[in-house]
Amino acid sequence: MSRTISYTPQGVDVRFTGVATGAEIDEVNEETYAHSYEDELRYVIFDFVDVARIDISPEAVHAIAEADKRHSALRPRFLGVLITPKPSDYGLARMWQGYAADANIESAVFKSRVEALAWLKEHGIEVPEA
């Protein structure tokens, strides 16, 4: 897997390519929470549009959601966006969303980046394009 991480004062935009594994997604997730944002964290984007596939078990999806619950409890509520057009990967993203339903994250899953950025804009967040 390869990834590009773009930090802004209020958030992070992570774009994955290749094969994204559960361990790698967890690692990136931990990095995003450990980062020191200039302002408070307002959004996180995990963009899987360019991945060949996501290789993650349901147990790993659950573990990442549990980590999100722990980390998000320490912050003001923020927006979490997953973008993935492939039906099987979309299902995994929705599984995470279900497991993380009681996290301090307002989450959404989209099939395109255009939809995701429009949703963020509706919530007052303009994401700079890299």
N, C-alpha and C positions, 0 to 999 in steps of 0.2 A: 504494500500500500504506500501511496505517496499522499501527502497532504500539504495544503497551503493554509496557514493561519494568519488572518489579518485582524489585528487588535485595533479598536478605536477607544476613545475615552470612556465609552459607555457599553461596549460589547465586543463580541468576537464573531468572525465569519470564518468557518472552517470548511474547506472544500477538499473532498477525498477523491482519489483516483485509484485505479487498479482494483485489487481485492482488499476490502476493509474487513479486518478480523475483529472479534469481540475484544481481544486484549488491546489492540491498537486503538479502538474506539474508546475503551476505558481509559487508556493512557492520555489521549487527547482531552477527554472529559475532565480528568484530574488537572491537567495543565490549564484548562480554561478557568477552573475554580481557583487555582493557585495564583493566577496572574493578578497583578495589582493594577486595577483600572483607575484612571485619573478621576472619573466621577464614579457613581455607583453603577454596578452592572445592571443594564436594562434589557439586553438581549443576547441570545446565543443562537447562531445558525450552524447547523450541521448539514452540509450540502453533499448528497450522494449521487447527484445527477451523472457524473462521469465515472462511477465505479463499474467494474465488470460484474461484481456481485458483492453482497455483504455476507460474510461467513461468520455467523454468530449463533450460538445455541439459545433456546428460550431461557435457560438458566442464566446465561450471561446477560441477556436483555434485562432480566429481573434484577440482577446484581447492579447493573448500571443505573436502573431506576431507583434502587435503594440508595445508592451513592448520591444521586440527584436529590433525593428527599433529605438526606443528612446535610448536604452542602447548601441547598436552597433555604433550609430552615434558619440559616445564619445571615440571610440577606433579605432586603426588601423584595417583594414579588417582582419577577422579571419575565420576559417573553422567551420561550424556547421554540425554535422552528426546526423541523426536519424536512428535507426536500429529497424525494426519491420517486422517479417515474416508473420503476419496474414493479409490477404487481406483487411479487414475492417480498421484495425489499420494503415496499409500502406496507405490507402486512406486518413486518417486523417493527417498523416505525410506529404503527398503530398499537402494537403489543406494548412497546415501551410507554406510549402515551397512556394506556390503560393502567399499567403498573405504577406509573408516576402521577396518577390522577390527583392524589392528595399531597403532592409536592407543592412547594411555594413557587410554582412555575405555571404561567398561562401558556399552554403548549398548543401547537398546531402542526399538522402534517400536510404537506403539499406535494403535488407531482411536478411542479415547475417552479423555477426561481422567480419568474415574473409574478406568479400568484403569491408566493411567500413575501416578496418585497412589497407588494401592494398591501398585504395584510399588516405588515410591520408599519407601513406608512399610515394606514388607518389608525394605528395605535400611537402615532406621533414619532415614529422612528424612521429616519432616512439613513439608509445604509450606503456608504460610499462604495462605488464599484472599484475593484482592484485593477 
